[in-house]
Amino acid sequence: MTSLTLAPRARLLQLSDLLLLLVALVWGTSYGVAKQALEFYPVLGFLAVRFCITFVLLLPQLRGAGRQAWAPGLPSGLVMLAIFLCETFGVLHTSASNAAFLISLCVVFTPFVEWLMLGQRPDSRLLPAVALSLLGTWLLSGGVDLNFNLGDGLMLLAAVVRAFGVCLIRRLTADSQVPPLAFTAVQTGVVGFGCLAIGLALPGGLPALPTAPAFWAGSLYLVLFATLFAFFVQNHALRHSSPTRVSLLMGSEPLFGALFAVLWLNEALSLQAWAGGLLIVAATLWTSLARR
């Protein structure tokens, strides 16, 4: 009886794991796509376009049972706003490959944030993973010269805030009946209209919308795949799994990001930078094995 009950749940978790890996691929490419879009429009305007469009598409989800999403979605949306401001300004000031590698440090931070927020103590075997990640970050940012620029610092801050964000979502939605798409609608609304308000409040406001097809093609890709699809999968997975597991399953994000940056954007990575990035990925795998 028990095995029959657990079988559908196991299959559901396997499907969720595969979808999270697909999210890692999409998010890995999103840094390069965003970097290209930022050539046509400033950060706040670009984020407002991306997330306001997503909110409008998801607005019907806030009817009926979807109204429950407002209470957990508003605080989570504010955290997501901080993440995307750090990430997008970071992408603007560093390479797409560096951005993808540095954001993966979220995987190492998450167990410790989970300990602080949810009371689940991390395994002591995670400490070597932290050391590997720090060494990888040092190599990636220039090694002996410590050529750590503003963009790299913002991506590192985004990794910390993202770790906090996934734990917060877990706390707010665990065992709840909040529809994931409605929750995503509130999150994207907070990010989109928050960026729009900040952009309009700054001196000079926001410029007219760009007409370049490349901008709108990139924005549409990010809306449909890096936001609608990715947020839905992440929010759904966090209702049934731990923040650390969800973060670990997306740990291949930097590899996809670096490959996309090299193949699509023609970015060049030194041997030292590749070594640093691979150390960060090794830390992710180490964390995964320790967690198991």
C-alpha positions in Angstrom: 0.0 0.0 0.0 2.8 2.4 1.0 4.9 1.6 -2.1 1.9 2.1 -4.4 1.3 5.5 -2.7 4.9 6.6 -3.0 5.3 5.5 -6.7 3.3 8.4 -8.2 5.1 10.9 -5.8 8.5 9.5 -7.0 7.5 10.0 -10.6 6.3 13.5 -9.9 9.6 14.3 -8.2 11.6 12.9 -11.2 9.6 15.0 -13.6 10.1 18.1 -11.3 13.9 17.3 -11.3 14.0 17.2 -15.1 12.1 20.5 -15.4 14.4 22.2 -12.9 17.4 21.1 -15.1 15.6 22.6 -18.1 15.2 25.8 -16.0 19.0 25.8 -15.4 19.6 25.6 -19.2 17.1 28.5 -19.8 18.5 30.7 -17.0 22.1 29.9 -18.2 21.2 31.4 -21.6 19.3 34.3 -20.1 22.4 36.3 -19.1 23.6 36.5 -22.7 20.1 37.4 -23.9 19.7 40.1 -21.3 23.1 41.5 -22.1 22.1 41.9 -25.7 18.8 43.5 -24.8 20.5 46.0 -22.6 22.3 47.4 -25.6 18.9 48.9 -26.7 17.3 49.9 -23.4 18.3 50.8 -19.8 18.1 48.2 -17.0 15.0 49.6 -15.2 13.1 50.0 -18.5 14.1 46.5 -19.7 13.0 44.9 -16.4 9.7 46.8 -16.4 9.0 45.6 -20.0 9.9 42.0 -19.2 7.9 41.7 -16.0 4.9 43.9 -16.7 4.2 41.8 -19.9 4.5 38.7 -17.8 2.1 40.1 -15.2 -0.5 41.0 -17.8 -0.3 37.5 -19.3 -0.9 36.0 -15.8 -3.5 38.4 -14.6 -6.4 36.0 -15.2 -4.7 33.6 -12.7 -5.6 36.0 -9.8 -9.3 35.1 -9.9 -11.0 32.8 -7.4 -8.4 30.7 -5.5 -5.7 32.8 -7.0 -6.5 35.7 -4.7 -4.7 33.7 -2.0 -1.4 34.5 -3.8 -1.4 38.2 -2.8 -0.3 37.6 0.9 2.8 35.4 0.2 3.5 36.9 -3.3 4.1 40.5 -2.2 7.0 39.9 0.2 8.5 37.3 -2.2 8.1 39.8 -5.0 10.0 42.4 -3.2 12.9 40.0 -2.7 12.7 39.1 -6.4 12.9 42.8 -7.2 16.1 43.0 -5.3 17.5 39.9 -7.0 16.8 41.1 -10.5 18.1 44.6 -9.9 21.4 43.1 -8.7 21.5 40.5 -11.5 20.7 42.8 -14.4 22.9 45.7 -13.3 25.6 43.0 -12.7 25.2 41.6 -16.2 25.5 45.2 -17.5 28.9 45.6 -15.8 30.5 42.2 -16.2 30.6 39.4 -18.8 27.7 37.0 -19.3 29.9 34.1 -18.5 31.2 35.6 -15.3 27.5 36.4 -14.3 26.5 32.8 -14.9 29.4 31.4 -12.9 29.0 33.8 -9.9 25.2 33.4 -9.6 25.8 29.7 -9.1 27.3 30.4 -5.6 23.6 30.6 -4.6 23.8 26.8 -4.4 26.5 27.0 -1.7 24.8 29.8 0.3 21.3 28.2 0.3 22.0 25.4 2.9 23.3 28.0 5.4 20.3 30.4 4.7 18.0 27.4 5.1 19.6 26.6 8.5 19.0 30.2 9.6 15.5 30.5 8.3 14.1 27.0 8.5 16.2 25.4 11.2 17.7 22.7 9.0 21.4 22.5 9.8 23.7 21.9 6.8 26.0 18.9 6.6 29.6 19.6 7.7 30.7 18.1 4.4 29.5 21.3 2.7 32.4 23.3 4.1 34.9 22.0 1.5 32.3 23.1 -1.2 32.4 26.6 0.3 36.2 26.6 0.0 36.1 25.4 -3.6 33.6 28.1 -4.5 35.6 30.8 -2.9 38.7 29.6 -4.7 36.8 29.4 -8.0 35.5 33.0 -7.6 39.0 34.2 -6.9 40.3 32.6 -10.0 37.4 33.8 -12.1 37.8 37.4 -11.0 41.4 37.6 -11.9 43.4 35.6 -9.4 46.4 37.4 -7.9 45.3 40.8 -9.1 41.8 40.4 -7.5 40.2 42.2 -10.5 36.8 42.0 -9.0 34.6 44.6 -10.6 31.2 46.2 -9.8 29.3 43.7 -11.9 31.0 40.7 -10.2 30.1 42.2 -6.8 26.5 42.7 -7.8 26.2 39.1 -9.1 27.7 37.8 -5.8 25.1 39.9 -3.9 22.4 38.5 -6.2 23.5 35.0 -5.3 23.1 35.7 -1.6 19.7 37.3 -2.0 18.5 34.5 -4.3 19.4 31.9 -1.6 17.3 34.0 0.8 14.5 34.2 -1.8 14.1 30.4 -2.3 14.0 29.8 1.4 11.4 32.5 1.8 9.3 31.0 -0.9 9.5 27.6 0.8 8.4 29.1 4.1 5.5 31.1 2.6 4.1 28.3 0.4 5.0 25.0 2.0 1.9 22.8 2.2 -0.3 25.7 1.0 -2.9 25.6 -1.6 -1.7 28.8 -3.4 -1.8 28.2 -7.2 1.8 28.5 -8.5 0.8 30.6 -11.5 -1.1 33.0 -9.4 1.9 33.3 -7.0 4.1 33.9 -10.1 1.7 36.6 -11.2 2.1 38.6 -8.0 5.9 38.2 -8.0 6.2 39.4 -11.5 3.8 42.3 -10.9 5.9 43.5 -8.0 9.1 43.3 -10.0 7.7 44.9 -13.1 5.8 47.8 -11.6 8.5 48.3 -9.0 11.1 48.9 -11.7 8.7 51.1 -13.7 8.1 53.3 -10.6 11.8 53.6 -9.8 12.6 54.4 -13.5 9.9 57.1 -13.8 10.9 58.6 -10.4 14.6 59.1 -11.5 15.6 62.4 -13.2 14.8 62.1 -16.9 12.6 59.1 -16.4 12.7 56.4 -19.0 13.3 56.8 -22.7 10.8 55.8 -25.4 10.5 52.1 -26.0 13.0 50.7 -28.5 11.9 49.5 -31.9 14.8 47.1 -32.6 13.4 43.5 -33.4 16.4 42.0 -31.4 15.2 43.7 -28.2 11.7 42.5 -28.5 12.7 39.0 -29.6 15.1 38.7 -26.5 12.4 40.1 -24.2 9.8 37.7 -25.5 12.2 34.8 -24.9 12.8 35.9 -21.4 9.1 36.4 -20.7 8.0 33.0 -21.9 10.9 30.8 -20.8 13.1 32.6 -18.2 10.1 34.0 -16.4 6.8 32.3 -17.0 8.1 28.7 -17.3 11.1 29.0 -14.9 9.1 30.8 -12.1 6.3 28.3 -12.4 8.6 25.3 -12.1 10.6 26.8 -9.3 7.6 27.8 -7.2 5.9 24.4 -7.8 9.0 22.5 -6.8 9.5 24.5 -3.6 6.1 23.4 -2.4 7.3 19.8 -2.4 11.1 19.9 -1.9 13.7 21.7 0.1 15.3 25.0 -1.0 18.8 23.3 -1.1 17.6 20.5 -3.4 15.9 22.9 -5.8 19.1 25.1 -5.9 21.3 22.1 -6.4 19.3 20.8 -9.3 19.8 24.1 -11.1 23.6 24.0 -10.3 24.4 23.4 -14.0 23.2 26.9 -14.9 26.8 28.4 -15.0 28.0 25.8 -17.6 25.1 26.6 -19.9 25.7 30.3 -19.3 29.4 30.1 -20.1 28.9 28.0 -23.2 26.2 30.3 -24.5 28.3 33.4 -23.9 31.3 31.8 -25.8 29.3 30.4 -28.7 26.7 33.1 -29.1 28.3 36.3 -27.8 31.9 35.4 -28.8 33.1 36.1 -25.3 36.6 34.8 -24.6 37.5 33.1 -21.3 41.1 32.5 -20.2 42.2 29.1 -19.0 42.3 30.5 -15.4 38.7 31.8 -15.7 37.5 28.3 -17.0 39.4 26.7 -14.1 37.6 29.0 -11.6 34.2 28.4 -13.2 34.7 24.6 -13.2 35.7 24.8 -9.5 32.4 26.6 -8.8 30.6 23.8 -10.6 32.6 21.2 -8.7 31.5 22.8 -5.5 27.9 22.5 -6.7 28.4 18.8 -7.3 30.2 18.3 -4.0 27.2 20.0 -2.3 24.8 17.7 -4.1 26.7 14.5 -3.0 27.0 15.7 0.6 23.3 16.5 0.7 22.5 12.9 -0.5 
